[in-house]
Amino acid sequence: MSVRVLFVCMGNICRSPTAHALFREAVTAAGLGNEIATDSAGTHAYHIGNPPDARATATALARDIDMTDLRARQVCGADFEQFDYVVAMDRDNLSLLEADCPPLRQDRLSLMLDWAEGWGDEVPDPYYGGDEGFVAVFDMLSEASQGLLAHIVSAHGLVSRRS
């Protein structure tokens, strides 16, 4: 049985696909691709079917992370049943998830920066800013991805196969 992780932001073109790609890479590097599955979604339907923002993709590619295969989708009710971790990028999106999530699944919800130290509690939306915002978001998501992976490995008794 695999552990399933869903990353969520507003439109699923900047923060959550970056988190998705970073976490997927960390899972692969740890040799846990058969044990941990990952996806991303948005709380809003603005960009369904679209690839990640070009600036997010360029920032990731500059660090050897490929997210060109990802496409935006909207969170649906089944996500709360199918995913063990539903990780929001900020408090606004966490509130939207809390409103839709069944009471017995609320424990699956968290903020991405709960899994990192020193960044505050919200991943800022870089959409309306410059390239430097995408770089800062990439850095904080990279650290939080490692923290979340370490938690999952420990909590679910997985054995990392890092080379």
Order of alpha helices (4+ residues) and beta strands (2+ residues): beta-alpha-beta-alpha-alpha-beta-alpha-beta-alpha
